[in-house]
């Protein structure tokens, strides 16, 4: 098997050194062919070295990681973002089915990211990068990118009826009856959808409050959606749920 060529783009030298060390120790199939600390040089470095993977820091002076990628019309490489925790950045990546590593980078998570690359699970488009950038700037996004075994689907967030956890996967049920199965946990969507009309009704369900038809009283209660799906409301969530609605 041929080596996977990688480029690391990070304005902090210690970030580059740490990632190089982890790759050298735990990812024998990956060869770091170039590194870059200046975001304004990143496009040239990538074009000169033709990598298979670019490890791209998001928060950099002058140009963000998203800005760097916006300079490309086509992508002959896969991007794995590296970032310190930032709720909007992480939410943007999750909502747009983009791969990332959270700093400080864990060696097992690095290995898993390389495995996803080998399985071709993380191929991304310019539209995904643009939507992610928009979300980090405004905290609002109207489209969700869903990666599945069949490809990439873009769906309007307002048209999602509810999300249902199923093991380590999530079923996303649309208002038109379509169901998309994605290999992400329900928790990965919860924070990102907070700006929209979604509510964590149960450990297994996030519902769109715009599509509630009826509420049946009970210990926790039961929510009937517009497609007649019945969803149990957790007892601990009951009052929070009722507070959303003004009693007449």
Secondary structure, DSSP 8 states (H G I E B T S, - for coil): ---EEEEEE-SSHHHHHHHHHHHHHH-TTEEEEEEES-GGGHHHHHHHH--SEEEEESS-SSS-HHHHHHT-SS-SSEEEEEE---HHHHHHHHHTT--EEESS--HHHHHHHHHHHHTT-----HHHHHHHHHHHHHS--SEEEEEETTEEEEEEGGGEEEEEEETTEEEEEETTS-EEEESS-THHHHTTTTTTTEEEEETTEEEEGGGEEEEE-SSS-EEEETT--EEE--GGGHHHHHTTS---
